[in-house]
């Protein structure tokens, strides 16, 4: 299980709740395909990114979809994110 799993819960079919340690909470009304994308990014850790690859760096998120990658980069300590 990914280190992100504790921050990702599916509240119902179309609502997603993401809680970060710094008390930021995202309540997202979404489509099942978005929930699947977030599951892949945060639970399965498909990007296989480590803290040292992102922390303190500027990140350009090309495409940005609906912000899932940007949220991950923020959580990993990116200095600045442009999406």
N, C-alpha and C positions, 0 to 999 in steps of 0.2 A: 504494500500500500504506500502511496506517495505521502510525503510530508505535508502536502497541501490538503489532504482529505479531511482533516478536522475543520477546515474553513469553508467547506462546500457542502451544502445540504439542499435537497430538493424538497421544498415546502409543499408543493402540489404539482399537478401536471404542467402548469404554465407559470409558476412563480419560483424564482431561485433566490436564495439568500446566501450572500458571501460575507463572512465576518472576518475582519483583520484584527490583529492584536492591538493596534492603536485606536480601537473603537470606531473604525470606519465600517459601516455596514451598507452593502448594496442589496436592495430589494428590487429584483428585476422581473418584470412581467415579460415572458418570453415564449418562444416557440420551442417545441421539442428538439428541433435540430440545433438550436442554440444551447440547450441544456446538454446535448450530446457533445458539442464542441467544448463547452466548459469542463465537462467530465474528462475529456481527453487531455485538456491542457492542465487542469489542476489535480485530478485524481490519478490518472495514468501517467502524468508527466511526460507526454509524448515529445515535448521539445527537448527534454533531457538537459535542461539548463542548470548550471550550478550558480551559487551565490557569487563566486569570484569571477564568473564570466560577465555578470551584469552590474554588480554593485559599484556605484560611483561613476558609471559610464553614461554617456548620452546614447539614446536608443532611437532609431528611426523605424517605426512600425509601418511598413509599406503594405497597403491594403486595409489593415486595421479591422476588417470585418465588423464586429460590433463591440470591440474593445477588450476581448478576452486576453489577447497577448499583452496589451498595454497594462492591464491589471496585474498580470504575472510579472512584467518588468518592474512595475511599481513595488510589488511585494518583494522582489529580489533586490531592491535598493537602487534602482536606476537613478542617476542624478537628474536627467531630463528625458522626457519621452515626447516625441513628435509623431502623431498618428494621422 
